[in-house]
């Protein structure tokens, strides 16, 4: 039996290895699901987590956010927050948000503070790395916050199916207009997401149980 990070890795392995295969996903600590909801004020928080990878993709994301901010009917304040290692590149690329919202760029956040920020955010966002192979880690990490997720560029089918299975909400965006429309839709549909029993399956502990079953079956059959 062979395991790998995703279905795309398994498809590649099928060219050379004939045994049964299972995707084991990089998830999150199930303790994250017990992080309490954080009380907050009327500011609508947009949190971007992780690396931005391609500067052009990041700029398209910012342009979409700016487009939404410029055209929205709502007047309550918005705060854009970045948490990740690319803080200098982000700092250099958010000029379009000047005068439209508060901008807060974190140089470093402890993991426990990041988890609180993700739970407090009204929408969690990320820039997807365009690659032949997929890991899904950022999407799965943000699912645990139980808040809407917006990504750019568009996600692959496997990630979208994982999101659907856990009843999470993903706005998968492929253009500046998609990003603006995604933010508008997320703002207008602020529904608290319920706990879903499938969500814990994507925790490290849940995936470890799948791996343990694979190893036990291999031991029996050997």
Secondary structure per residue as TSV (DSSP state, phi and psi in degrees):
chain	resnum	aa	ss	phi	psi
A	1	X	-	360.0	142.3
A	2	X	E	-123.7	141.6
A	3	X	E	-117.6	156.3
A	4	X	E	-154.7	179.4
A	5	X	S	-78.3	-24.1
A	6	X	S	-165.1	172.1
A	7	X	H	-64.7	-31.0
A	8	X	H	-67.1	-37.5
A	9	X	H	-66.5	-39.3
A	10	X	H	-66.7	-38.0
A	11	X	H	-61.8	-39.2
A	12	X	H	-65.1	-43.0
A	13	X	H	-65.7	-27.8
A	14	X	T	-60.3	-20.9
A	15	X	T	-69.7	-23.5
A	16	X	T	-124.3	-23.5
A	17	X	-	-123.5	128.8
A	18	X	-	-95.8	-9.6
A	19	X	S	-70.4	167.7
A	20	X	-	-61.3	150.3
A	21	X	E	-137.8	148.4
A	22	X	E	-139.5	136.6
A	23	X	E	-83.5	127.9
A	24	X	-	-112.9	115.9
A	25	X	-	-89.2	147.1
A	26	X	-	-80.2	113.0
A	27	X	-	-108.9	-124.5
A	28	X	-	-151.1	159.8
A	29	X	-	-68.9	128.5
A	30	X	G	-63.8	-13.6
A	31	X	G	-63.2	-23.8
A	32	X	G	-59.8	-33.5
A	33	X	G	-67.7	-13.9
A	34	X	G	-101.3	3.2
A	35	X	-	-65.2	128.9
A	36	X	-	-73.2	149.7
A	37	X	-	-60.4	136.8
A	38	X	-	-97.3	129.4
A	39	X	-	-69.8	143.0
A	40	X	-	-147.6	169.4
A	41	X	-	-90.1	-163.6
A	42	X	S	-79.1	-2.8
A	43	X	-	-68.8	131.0
A	44	X	E	-86.7	118.3
A	45	X	E	-103.0	126.6
A	46	X	E	-109.2	115.2
A	47	X	E	-110.0	123.7
A	48	X	E	-104.2	121.8
A	49	X	E	-115.2	139.3
A	50	X	S	96.0	-176.4
A	51	X	-	-68.4	153.1
A	52	X	-	-98.1	-10.8
A	53	X	-	58.2	-91.9
A	54	X	S	-93.4	124.7
A	55	X	H	-62.7	-36.3
A	56	X	H	-66.3	-38.5
A	57	X	H	-64.5	-43.4
A	58	X	H	-61.5	-42.3
A	59	X	H	-65.7	-37.0
A	60	X	H	-63.5	-40.3
A	61	X	H	-60.6	-47.4
A	62	X	H	-63.5	-39.8
A	63	X	H	-62.2	-38.8
A	64	X	H	-67.1	-41.8
A	65	X	H	-61.5	-44.8
A	66	X	H	-62.8	-40.2
A	67	X	H	-60.8	-42.9
A	68	X	H	-63.9	-45.4
A	69	X	H	-61.9	-37.5
A	70	X	H	-70.0	-30.7
A	71	X	H	-107.3	-5.5
A	72	X	-	-73.1	151.0
A	73	X	S	-83.5	-26.4
A	74	X	-	-71.7	147.8
A	75	X	-	-112.4	-5.0
A	76	X	S	-67.6	148.5
A	77	X	-	-67.3	152.9
A	78	X	E	-122.9	141.9
A	79	X	E	-124.1	126.6
A	80	X	E	-97.6	126.5
A	81	X	E	-123.4	134.6
A	82	X	E	-115.3	135.3
A	83	X	E	-134.0	111.2
A	84	X	S	169.9	-179.7
A	85	X	T	-79.6	-12.7
A	86	X	T	-94.8	32.8
A	87	X	H	-59.4	-33.5
A	88	X	H	-71.3	-42.0
A	89	X	H	-65.9	-36.4
A	90	X	H	-66.8	-43.4
A	91	X	H	-57.2	-35.9
A	92	X	T	-78.0	-11.5
A	93	X	T	-118.8	13.9
A	94	X	-	-110.8	20.8
A	95	X	G	-58.6	-33.1
A	96	X	G	-64.4	-17.5
A	97	X	G	-86.7	-7.6
A	98	X	T	-60.4	126.2
A	99	X	T	83.6	-7.7
A	100	X	T	-102.0	-30.7
A	101	X	S	-161.3	165.7
A	102	X	E	-71.9	145.7
A	103	X	E	-124.7	128.1
A	104	X	E	-131.2	115.0
A	105	X	E	-112.1	118.3
A	106	X	E	-89.7	124.3
A	107	X	S	-72.3	-34.5
A	108	X	-	-159.4	139.7
A	109	X	-	-133.1	132.2
A	110	X	-	-62.4	151.2
A	111	X	H	-58.3	-38.6
A	112	X	H	-67.0	-33.4
A	113	X	H	-72.3	-36.3
A	114	X	H	-64.0	-41.4
A	115	X	H	-62.7	-40.1
A	116	X	H	-64.6	-42.3
A	117	X	H	-63.7	-39.7
A	118	X	H	-66.7	-35.4
A	119	X	H	-74.1	-31.8
A	120	X	H	-77.0	-30.3
A	121	X	-	-59.2	148.0
A	122	X	S	-80.7	-28.4
A	123	X	E	-148.9	134.4
A	124	X	E	-100.4	140.2
A	125	X	E	-133.9	159.3
A	126	X	E	-155.2	156.7
A	127	X	E	-96.4	126.4
A	128	X	-	-85.7	135.3
A	129	X	-	-77.4	121.2
A	130	X	-	-78.7	116.2
A	131	X	-	-150.9	156.1
A	132	X	S	-65.8	-33.0
A	133	X	S	-114.9	153.3
A	134	X	-	-126.8	145.5
A	135	X	-	-113.4	-28.5
A	136	X	-	66.7	6.4
A	137	X	H	-63.5	-42.0
A	138	X	H	-65.5	-43.1
A	139	X	H	-61.4	-44.1
A	140	X	H	-67.5	-39.6
A	141	X	H	-57.1	-45.4
A	142	X	H	-75.7	-25.5
A	143	X	H	-56.0	-35.7
A	144	X	T	-64.7	-21.4
A	145	X	T	-75.8	-14.8
A	146	X	T	58.6	39.5
A	147	X	S	-125.9	160.2
A	148	X	E	-57.7	149.7
A	149	X	E	-123.6	138.2
A	150	X	E	-126.7	133.0
A	151	X	E	-129.6	155.9
A	152	X	E	-146.6	135.7
A	153	X	S	-68.4	-172.4
A	154	X	-	-63.4	149.4
A	155	X	-	-84.1	164.1
A	156	X	-	-84.9	164.1
A	157	X	H	-59.4	-37.6
A	158	X	H	-61.7	-44.4
A	159	X	H	-63.3	-43.0
A	160	X	H	-61.9	-38.7
A	161	X	H	-67.2	-39.2
A	162	X	H	-61.1	-45.1
A	163	X	H	-59.5	-46.5
A	164	X	H	-62.2	-41.7
A	165	X	H	-63.2	-28.5
A	166	X	T	-98.6	6.7
A	167	X	T	60.5	24.1
A	168	X	-	-83.9	170.3
A	169	X	-	-115.8	125.9
A	170	X	E	-127.4	127.3
A	171	X	E	-100.9	103.2
A	172	X	E	-95.1	113.9
A	173	X	E	-113.9	136.7
A	174	X	-	-117.0	1.1
A	175	X	S	-152.6	168.7
A	176	X	H	-58.6	-43.1
A	177	X	H	-63.1	-39.6
A	178	X	H	-59.9	-42.2
A	179	X	H	-62.3	-47.4
A	180	X	H	-60.5	-44.7
A	181	X	H	-67.5	-35.3
A	182	X	H	-63.7	-44.4
A	183	X	H	-63.2	-39.8
A	184	X	H	-64.7	-44.6
A	185	X	H	-63.8	-42.1
A	186	X	H	-64.1	-39.7
A	187	X	H	-65.6	-40.3
A	188	X	H	-78.9	-13.0
A	189	X	T	-124.1	57.1
A	190	X	-	-83.3	84.5
A	191	X	-	-111.5	129.2
A	192	X	-	-66.2	124.7
A	193	X	-	-77.3	138.4
A	194	X	-	-84.7	159.2
A	195	X	-	-64.7	139.0
A	196	X	-	-124.8	129.6
A	197	X	T	-61.9	-24.5
A	198	X	T	-72.5	-21.8
A	199	X	G	-62.0	-42.0
A	200	X	G	-66.2	-20.9
A	201	X	G	-62.9	-23.5
A	202	X	G	-96.3	6.8
A	203	X	S	-75.2	165.1
A	204	X	H	-57.6	-40.2
A	205	X	H	-66.6	-39.5
A	206	X	H	-66.1	-42.6
A	207	X	H	-69.2	-31.7
A	208	X	H	-63.5	-34.8
A	209	X	H	-65.1	-38.6
A	210	X	H	-64.6	-44.1
A	211	X	H	-64.4	-40.6
A	212	X	H	-61.4	-40.2
A	213	X	H	-64.7	-40.0
A	214	X	H	-62.2	-44.3
A	215	X	H	-67.1	-38.2
A	216	X	H	-65.1	-42.0
A	217	X	H	-64.5	-38.9
A	218	X	H	-65.6	-36.3
A	219	X	H	-65.8	-41.1
A	220	X	H	-66.7	-39.6
A	221	X	H	-81.3	-12.2
A	222	X	-	-81.0	360.0
